[in-house]
Amino acid sequence: MDDITLKERLQKTEDEKKLEQNEFLFIDELNILSTIKNGCNSTVFPYRMENIPMFIYDFLKTYLYGLHSGVLKNDRIKLISFIGVASATNPIASAPQIGGFNDEGLAIVENKFIIADLMFDGARYQTTVFYVATDGGPGFTIKHFIAALGIDYKATKVLDLIDYLQEECIKNSIYKNKIINLSFNSDNKLDIKLVDKRKFENEKIDEIFIPKAMKAELMKFNKCVENYGIFSSGLRYMLCGEPGTGKTKSVRTLMNMCYGKATIIMAEGQIRFKMIFEIAKILSPAIICFDDLDLLIGSRDKMFDRESLGDFLQQLDGFDKNNVFLLCTTNDKELIDNAASRPGRFDLVLDFGKINKANYIDIIKTNCKDENIIKLFTDELLDKLKKKKVTGAFIVNLIKQLDIQHKLDPEFDLNEYIKDFMKISYNGFYEKYKEEDSLVEFGFSNNGYDD
């Protein structure tokens, strides 16, 4: 066996003897990582350590203390002890330092370093959640970790334990049934932030000017979310249409309607579809919202991101359909690869077209309370707007500009302003304006086949 005898291989190091007695080694902050990584490498004491995001670090401490205090229950985990340690340079065991409580009533643990002695699937482990500050040049770099050490002969599932704890701590976190934003940086590191629900609470379905059949589909989506425990079925909708036709407002309205019933996930930056869908699975039921999907995945015959498209298709096909609701928007469905938009991957594609004249007054009264401005929209002006097939967003913007102009110069003739505004803005917004009627339809991009 090379130059090392079997006796030498089986002889325990001093570090391993201390670990066998459940004694953890504490040295200075900069060397603790190498100690855990190299000092525990033993077939007798299996261990695993993983670098984790900061939010997981915080959630793990909260979750483990929740199990320790009895606020949370888990059939697979039993906490024996929960010890707080100030830092690696001050390794004094102390009672957990509680800094308050989150929205779910779970304690927020202030200790930077915690050790949990626990039983997992009938075997005993010690789990450490900690951070390490390393010299990164001009400043310090802080990295967060979880380490698990098996301390009896049955304790071999250190990897399973770490994965399970991360899933459970997210599932029981403040993100459940909230609106969250996932952002990815260039190093693929994930950050999660809560989104203020007040940004969406004024979005009402009565203020979306789309056909009744389409509103019915939005209501059905909400009902499926609301009754997920009964139906156990998710829906995948793609909303298509030019800017200003109501698709984004429809998504925002659904976010308001579904708040508190499901976790609503938005994403920005360098999208990592696999990670987003994995988080959605943990926080099920969850609604994933992708705005401008065409910019994220493209099409093989136009703009094309092979890696993103492949990743997206893999998640659609391999993901449990009953665990995810999906809302995607695009200005032009022809820019999305047919393989992504075909039936089976999306339940329904909603085509948003121009609104009709009957909706103009409703939009005006919804977005304007000044009777003097409302009176400006005569039948003649409404007919002109209809002929040009303007969107609701164009009308809302016109109202905004009229209000600003009136406040800046109350004596200005607003009828003349409307004429000037139409001349200078219409061509800019509608350079590709076509005379043919724009229809509102349900359907797919010819189902991925040529006519």
Phi, psi and omega per residue, in radians:
M1 nan 1.198 -3.059
D2 0.983 -2.433 3.135
D3 -1.773 0.131 -3.080
I4 -1.911 2.200 -3.136
T5 -1.338 2.806 3.110
L6 -1.060 -0.660 3.124
K7 -1.061 -0.738 3.126
E8 -1.154 -0.629 3.140
R9 -1.131 -0.670 -3.066
L10 -1.489 -0.215 -3.114
Q11 -1.251 2.219 -3.097
K12 -1.341 2.514 3.020
T13 -1.385 2.926 3.104
E14 -1.082 -0.649 3.124
D15 -1.090 -0.759 -3.108
E16 -1.174 -0.597 3.104
K17 -1.130 -0.677 3.117
K18 -1.195 -0.669 3.124
L19 -1.152 -0.610 3.128
E20 -1.100 -0.518 3.124
Q21 -1.596 0.240 3.122
N22 1.119 0.505 3.091
E23 -1.750 2.188 3.117
F24 -1.604 2.532 -3.134
L25 -1.630 2.275 3.122
F26 -2.115 2.156 3.050
I27 -2.254 -2.873 -3.082
D28 -1.182 2.797 -2.985
E29 -0.982 -0.605 -3.021
L30 -1.376 -0.357 -3.062
N31 -1.848 -0.085 -3.073
I32 -1.120 -0.600 -3.130
L33 -1.064 -0.824 -3.117
S34 -1.193 -0.524 3.118
T35 -1.151 -0.826 3.137
I36 -1.165 -0.643 -3.068
K37 -1.273 -0.673 -3.023
N38 -1.842 -0.441 -3.036
G39 -1.453 -0.182 -3.077
C40 -1.966 0.208 -3.030
N41 -1.341 1.570 -3.063
S42 -2.536 2.442 3.095
T43 -1.213 -0.396 3.118
V44 -1.312 -0.598 -3.101
F45 -2.131 1.437 3.140
P46 -1.128 2.473 -3.139
Y47 -2.477 2.864 3.073
R48 -2.635 2.441 3.088
M49 -2.344 2.416 3.136
E50 -2.372 2.474 3.002
N51 -1.309 2.290 -3.077
I52 -2.250 2.710 3.061
P53 -1.152 2.801 -3.100
M54 -1.075 -0.681 -3.104
F55 -1.158 -0.578 3.068
I56 -1.178 -0.702 3.092
Y57 -0.965 -0.835 3.138
D58 -1.161 -0.750 -3.103
F59 -1.167 -0.638 3.139
L60 -1.086 -0.759 3.130
K61 -1.098 -0.762 3.132
T62 -1.124 -0.770 -3.093
Y63 -1.150 -0.813 -3.129
L64 -1.102 -0.663 3.104
Y65 -1.217 -0.599 3.072
G66 -1.049 -0.693 3.071
L67 -1.189 -0.709 -3.124
H68 -1.115 -0.705 -3.086
S69 -1.443 -0.204 3.131
G70 1.558 0.008 3.102
V71 -1.177 -0.643 3.102
L72 -1.918 2.660 3.105
K73 -2.209 2.539 3.064
N74 -2.617 2.147 -3.065
D75 -1.138 -0.407 -3.073
R76 -1.624 -0.258 -3.039
I77 -2.190 2.338 3.018
K78 -2.242 2.103 3.138
L79 -1.402 2.223 3.068
I80 -1.605 -0.779 3.103
S81 -2.670 2.725 3.115
F82 -2.384 1.990 -3.042
I83 -2.059 2.332 3.051
G84 -1.730 2.462 3.097
V85 -2.254 2.341 -3.069
A86 -1.064 -0.880 3.122
S87 -2.970 3.037 3.133
A88 -1.189 -0.469 3.137
T89 -1.476 -0.194 3.110
N90 -2.329 1.200 -2.965
P91 -1.399 1.081 3.123
I92 -1.857 2.125 3.120
A93 -1.162 2.411 -3.115
S94 -2.585 2.914 3.047
A95 -1.145 2.621 3.125
P96 -1.010 2.389 3.105
Q97 -1.649 1.983 -3.066
I98 -1.727 2.141 -3.075
G99 -1.768 0.183 -3.114
G100 2.401 -2.912 -3.097
F101 -2.370 2.538 3.114
N102 -1.483 -3.048 -3.071
D103 -1.092 -0.409 -3.125
E104 -1.613 0.081 3.123
G105 1.425 0.222 3.121
L106 -1.574 2.466 -3.088
A107 -1.211 2.492 3.062
I108 -1.711 2.022 -3.056
V109 -1.525 2.177 -3.094
E110 -1.520 -0.359 -3.119
N111 -0.982 2.362 3.139
K112 -1.359 -0.303 -3.006
F113 -2.455 2.096 3.115
I114 -2.261 2.621 3.102
I115 -2.190 2.164 3.128
A116 -2.026 2.120 3.046
D117 -1.626 2.129 -3.007
L118 -2.576 2.864 3.008
M119 -1.858 2.282 3.112
F120 -2.269 2.057 -3.077
D121 0.904 0.684 3.048
G122 1.461 0.035 3.114
A123 -2.062 2.744 -3.024
R124 -1.764 2.358 -3.128
Y125 -2.404 2.739 2.907
Q126 -2.015 2.213 -3.107
T127 -2.002 2.281 -3.131
T128 -2.049 2.298 3.051
V129 -2.074 2.140 -2.993
F130 -2.731 3.023 3.013
Y131 -2.290 2.749 3.128
V132 -2.213 2.257 3.069
A133 -1.763 2.118 -3.134
T134 -2.085 2.661 -3.141
D135 -1.263 1.967 -3.104
G136 -1.859 0.474 -3.127
G137 1.769 -1.920 -3.117
P138 -1.183 -0.343 -3.140
G139 -2.668 -2.965 -3.134
F140 -1.673 2.524 3.028
T141 -1.862 2.236 -3.134
I142 -1.844 2.199 3.086
K143 -2.084 2.479 -3.077
H144 -1.934 2.504 -3.022
F145 -2.455 2.732 2.866
I146 -2.204 2.360 3.109
A147 -2.242 2.428 3.106
A148 -2.202 2.350 -3.112
L149 -2.207 2.151 3.075
G150 -1.359 2.284 -3.056
I151 -2.194 0.338 2.856
D152 -2.497 3.006 -2.979
Y153 -1.158 -0.323 3.132
K154 -1.607 -0.170 -2.995
A155 -1.469 1.366 -3.102
T156 -1.959 -0.067 -3.026
K157 -1.700 0.865 -3.082
V158 -1.144 -0.671 3.128
L159 -1.174 -0.773 3.102
D160 -1.057 -0.710 -3.127
L161 -1.092 -0.817 -3.129
I162 -1.100 -0.793 3.123
D163 -1.094 -0.743 -3.095
Y164 -1.149 -0.740 3.133
L165 -1.097 -0.686 3.131
Q166 -1.158 -0.720 3.113
E167 -1.123 -0.797 -3.090
E168 -1.188 -0.612 -3.121
C169 -1.235 -0.582 3.058
I170 -1.224 -0.756 -3.110
K171 -1.044 -0.566 -3.121
N172 -1.793 0.356 -3.070
S173 -1.579 3.129 3.106
I174 -1.216 -0.168 -3.097
Y175 -1.413 -0.305 -3.089
K176 -1.059 2.195 3.113
N177 1.091 0.453 3.052
K178 -1.992 3.112 3.014
I179 -1.719 2.171 -3.107
I180 -2.226 2.658 3.099
N181 -2.039 2.166 3.102
L182 -1.757 2.215 3.102
S183 -2.196 2.444 -3.110
F184 -2.065 2.315 3.077
N185 -1.648 -3.055 -3.067
S186 -1.148 -0.339 3.117
D187 -1.652 0.221 -3.139
N188 1.152 0.293 3.092
K189 -1.412 2.428 -3.038
L190 -1.785 2.399 3.016
D191 -2.190 2.393 3.132
I192 -2.058 2.279 3.117
K193 -2.263 2.464 3.038
L194 -1.281 2.457 3.099
V195 -1.833 2.314 -3.120
D196 -1.114 2.112 -3.107
K197 -1.114 -0.371 -3.130
R198 -1.123 -0.315 3.090
K199 -1.185 -0.295 -3.047
F200 -2.125 -0.112 -2.980
E201 -1.233 -0.241 3.101
N202 -1.624 0.023 3.141
E203 -1.449 1.987 -3.075
K204 -2.052 2.500 -3.111
I205 -1.191 -0.473 3.114
D206 -1.203 -0.261 -3.114
E207 -1.760 0.186 3.023
I208 -1.755 2.145 -3.036
F209 -1.754 1.390 3.136
I210 -2.312 2.858 3.139
P211 -1.002 2.670 -3.118
K212 -1.033 -0.638 -3.125
A213 -1.087 -0.647 3.129
M214 -1.269 -0.683 3.064
K215 -1.054 -0.658 3.127
A216 -1.077 -0.639 3.113
E217 -1.191 -0.661 3.093
L218 -1.137 -0.704 3.113
M219 -1.146 -0.635 3.102
K220 -1.134 -0.707 3.097
F221 -1.011 -0.831 3.137
N222 -1.075 -0.728 -3.134
K223 -1.119 -0.647 3.116
C224 -1.172 -0.653 3.062
V225 -1.145 -0.824 -3.100
E226 -1.061 -0.611 -3.082
N227 -1.945 0.590 -3.090
Y228 -1.017 -0.643 -3.141
G229 -1.108 -0.406 3.139
I230 -1.595 -0.878 -3.068
F231 -1.408 -0.593 -3.057
S232 0.857 0.748 -3.097
S233 -2.429 2.235 3.093
G234 -1.638 2.822 3.095
L235 -2.135 2.590 3.119
R236 -2.184 1.952 -3.115
Y237 -2.028 2.412 2.962
M238 -1.975 2.236 -3.119
L239 -1.885 2.102 -3.046
C240 -2.073 2.517 3.065
G241 2.753 2.819 3.129
E242 -1.127 2.755 3.064
P243 -0.964 2.417 3.090
G244 1.596 0.033 -3.112
T245 -1.603 -0.079 3.020
G246 1.902 0.017 -3.065
K247 -1.204 -0.787 3.141
T248 -1.154 -0.707 3.098
K249 -1.106 -0.595 3.096
S250 -1.131 -0.737 3.108
V251 -1.113 -0.786 3.134
R252 -1.087 -0.658 3.108
T253 -1.137 -0.746 3.092
L254 -1.106 -0.641 3.098
M255 -1.081 -0.701 3.097
N256 -1.171 -0.757 -3.108
M257 -1.168 -0.614 -3.038
C258 -1.630 -0.035 -3.094
Y259 -1.039 2.330 -3.139
G260 1.538 -0.247 3.138
K261 -1.745 -0.372 -3.117
A262 -2.713 2.795 3.028
T263 -1.433 2.190 -3.100
I264 -1.804 2.134 -3.000
I265 -1.997 2.127 2.979
M266 -1.945 2.770 -3.105
A267 -2.472 2.631 3.095
E268 -2.585 2.972 -3.115
G269 1.435 -2.607 3.132
Q270 -1.433 1.683 -3.001
I271 -1.101 2.327 3.031
R272 -2.066 1.662 -3.000
F273 -1.032 -0.726 -3.094
K274 -1.023 -0.808 -3.112
M275 -1.163 -0.668 3.135
I276 -1.099 -0.793 -3.140
F277 -1.181 -0.579 3.098
E278 -1.144 -0.729 3.106
I279 -1.158 -0.675 3.097
A280 -1.065 -0.670 3.131
K281 -1.126 -0.724 -3.134
I282 -1.159 -0.694 -3.064
L283 -1.663 0.360 -3.106
S284 -1.002 2.483 -0.053
P285 -1.280 2.480 -3.100
A286 -2.396 2.595 3.086
I287 -2.011 2.088 3.084
I288 -1.687 2.241 -3.131
C289 -2.008 2.098 3.061
F290 -2.049 1.973 3.085
D291 -1.534 2.446 -3.127
D292 0.931 1.036 -3.119
L293 -1.006 -0.572 -3.132
D294 -1.051 -0.547 3.123
L295 -1.330 -0.312 -3.120
L296 -1.568 -0.629 -3.051
I297 -2.105 -0.493 3.113
G298 1.204 -2.879 -3.121
S299 -2.420 2.555 -3.065
R300 -1.129 -0.426 -3.135
D301 -1.729 0.060 3.080
K302 -2.362 -2.253 3.062
M303 -1.223 2.292 -2.952
F304 -2.521 2.204 3.027
D305 -2.029 1.699 -3.021
R306 -0.981 -0.781 -3.083
E307 -1.149 -0.807 -3.115
S308 -1.162 -0.751 3.140
L309 -1.088 -0.824 3.139
G310 -1.075 -0.715 3.127
D311 -1.112 -0.742 -3.130
F312 -1.134 -0.804 -3.140
L313 -1.099 -0.677 3.136
Q314 -1.106 -0.697 3.134
Q315 -1.214 -0.647 3.125
L316 -1.153 -0.687 -3.084
D317 -1.437 -0.658 -3.026
G318 -1.617 -0.199 -3.069
F319 -1.471 2.521 3.104
D320 -1.140 1.968 -3.044
K321 -1.051 -0.453 -3.100
N322 -1.358 -0.093 -3.050
N323 -1.840 -0.028 -3.032
V324 -2.441 2.426 2.922
F325 -1.885 2.448 -3.060
L326 -2.291 2.241 3.065
L327 -2.172 2.004 3.137
C328 -2.146 2.571 3.062
T329 -2.168 2.686 3.035
T330 -2.703 2.538 3.067
N331 -1.329 -0.435 -3.091
D332 -2.610 1.891 -3.092
K333 -1.177 -0.311 3.105
E334 -1.212 -0.270 3.107
L335 -1.482 -0.101 3.125
I336 -1.745 2.358 -3.103
D337 -0.988 2.368 -3.119
N338 -1.007 -0.550 -3.130
A339 -1.150 -0.472 -3.133
A340 -1.501 -0.505 -3.001
S341 -1.777 0.052 -3.090
R342 -1.281 2.802 3.063
P343 -1.001 2.516 -3.085
G344 1.832 -0.683 3.054
R345 -1.606 -0.575 2.957
F346 -2.118 2.456 3.114
D347 -1.339 -0.575 -3.062
L348 -2.733 2.417 3.007
V349 -1.957 2.121 -3.130
L350 -1.823 2.103 3.120
D351 -1.644 2.020 3.133
F352 -1.624 2.129 3.114
G353 -1.903 -3.011 3.105
K354 -1.157 2.556 3.075
I355 -1.328 2.867 3.139
N356 -1.757 3.023 -3.047
K357 -1.054 -0.605 -3.098
A358 -1.056 -0.452 -3.124
N359 -1.515 -0.273 -3.048
Y360 -0.993 -0.882 -3.097
I361 -1.095 -0.659 3.102
D362 -1.060 -0.754 3.120
I363 -1.112 -0.772 -3.098
I364 -1.083 -0.811 -3.112
K365 -1.234 -0.516 3.107
T366 -1.226 -0.612 -3.029
N367 -1.808 0.033 -3.105
C368 -2.528 2.297 3.115
K369 -1.913 -0.032 -3.135
D370 -1.505 1.920 -3.100
E371 -1.061 -0.553 -3.135
N372 -1.138 -0.618 3.107
I373 -1.349 -0.689 3.126
I374 -1.033 -0.672 -3.112
K375 -1.145 -0.348 -3.137
L376 -1.177 -0.398 -3.070
F377 -1.534 1.356 3.134
T378 -1.343 2.979 3.096
D379 -1.014 -0.654 3.135
E380 -1.089 -0.767 3.139
L381 -1.196 -0.710 3.122
L382 -1.081 -0.662 3.093
D383 -1.136 -0.661 3.128
K384 -1.152 -0.725 3.102
L385 -1.131 -0.674 3.118
K386 -1.118 -0.758 -3.133
K387 -1.058 -0.640 -3.136
K388 -1.477 -0.087 3.097
K389 0.952 0.839 -3.122
V390 -1.260 2.726 3.115
T391 -1.528 2.919 3.068
G392 -1.083 -0.612 3.132
A393 -1.108 -0.621 3.104
F394 -1.114 -0.747 -3.135
I395 -1.157 -0.747 3.116
V396 -1.054 -0.715 3.123
N397 -1.168 -0.675 3.104
L398 -1.074 -0.761 3.102
I399 -1.058 -0.762 3.128
K400 -1.049 -0.780 -3.124
Q401 -1.181 -0.634 3.091
L402 -1.118 -0.740 -3.140
D403 -1.111 -0.755 3.136
I404 -1.119 -0.822 -3.116
Q405 -1.066 -0.704 -3.136
H406 -1.137 -0.689 3.134
K407 -1.234 -0.596 3.119
L408 -1.271 -0.668 -3.087
D409 -2.543 1.535 -3.093
P410 -1.017 -0.359 -3.100
E411 -1.551 -0.132 -3.063
F412 -1.213 2.452 3.130
D413 -1.327 1.871 -3.056
L414 -1.234 -0.437 3.060
N415 -1.119 -0.710 3.088
E416 -1.172 -0.625 3.131
Y417 -1.112 -0.696 3.132
I418 -1.053 -0.774 3.131
K419 -1.051 -0.812 -3.134
D420 -1.131 -0.729 -3.119
F421 -1.095 -0.726 3.134
M422 -1.086 -0.669 -3.105
K423 -1.210 -0.788 -3.014
I424 -1.469 -0.377 -3.044
S425 -1.836 -0.548 -3.005
Y426 -1.068 -0.836 -3.118
N427 -1.100 -0.591 3.125
G428 -1.163 -0.698 -3.128
F429 -1.424 -0.540 -2.982
Y430 -2.196 0.819 -3.132
E431 -1.055 -0.554 -3.104
K432 -1.749 0.431 -3.124
Y433 -1.023 2.342 3.121
K434 -2.093 2.644 -3.075
E435 -1.321 -0.488 -3.050
E436 -1.178 2.666 -3.134
D437 -1.131 2.521 3.073
S438 -1.786 2.063 -3.030
L439 -1.651 2.603 3.008
V440 -1.652 2.134 -3.027
E441 -2.354 2.793 2.910
F442 -1.845 2.506 3.082
G443 2.805 -2.923 3.091
F444 -2.204 2.964 3.120
S445 -1.278 1.378 -3.008
N446 0.652 0.605 3.032
N447 0.994 0.379 3.086
G448 1.465 0.138 -3.134
Y449 -2.135 2.709 3.051
D450 -1.348 2.674 3.089
D451 -1.157 nan nan
